[in-house]
Amino acid sequence: RSSSGGISVASSTSEVIHRISGVDGYSNRGSKRVNKPSKVEAKPPCYVRCSGFLVENSAFISLTTILTIYALTGDDFRIIFTEKPADLWFNVMVLVCIAIFSFEIVISVMGKSDYWLGFFFILDLVSTVTLVLDLTWINDLLAGNGDSSSLRSGRTARIGAKAA
């Protein structure tokens, strides 16, 4: 190679071809030097690949979408359209939703690198935990349906409010 005025001049035709084509990491077209990988990247473990595949699977996404629609509307349909004996089947469906959504959270943590403690993790966790409130026996416990001790505590609170 000879140099004139700070510009390198190719000394042979093969060097020109190499510089244009980018062989040996050089290119004349303004691109950066091409670095060859120095080591082979390790494949992620099988459970990570399988989890990632399942989370991105269209059938699994469809299932969780349908269950999400049920989770949002199922309790309202139970209250509006059914009688007390049908509550058992709605409770079973809520438990199925909780199990599948919990499974989805676990495999998303394993299969998605940016999921753990991210926005969607918190959103999925809170929505799955609040499904417990759709279970009729939990709802009855919290509302105090048929429990005379809650009536007594309500009367006691009113008496305490009047005394103050």
Secondary structure, 3 states (H helix, E strand, C coil): CEEECCEEECCCHHHHHHHHHCHHHCCCCCCCCCCCCCCCCCCCCHHHHHHHHHHCCHHHHHHHHHHHHHHHHHHHHHHHHCCHHHHHHHHHHHHHHHHHHHHHHHHHHHHCCCCCCCHHHHHHHHHHHHHHHHCHHHHHHHHCCCCHHHHHHHHHHHHHHHHC
